[in-house]
Amino acid sequence: MTEMPKLLMIIGAVLFAAGLFMQAIGKLPGDLVFKKGNTTFFFPIATSIIISILLTVLLSIFGRFK
């Protein structure tokens, strides 16, 4: 029963850190933006790659403590 609150706190901290990270990096040079008329399409390729690498590293570090 004591594992659930700890897990929720870790998930909350990760989501908070991800939100701060997204605010800090903004739009990277590898992100694609297409504008045509009133329509704008934003595809964050570089941001997605960086987040994927960071999550892989974080989850592998947390996985070693199990």
Buried (B, 14 or more C-beta within 10 A) or exposed (E): EEEEEEEEEEEEEBEEEBEEEEEEBEEEEEBEEEEEEEEEEEEBEBBEEBBEEEEEEEEEEEEEEE
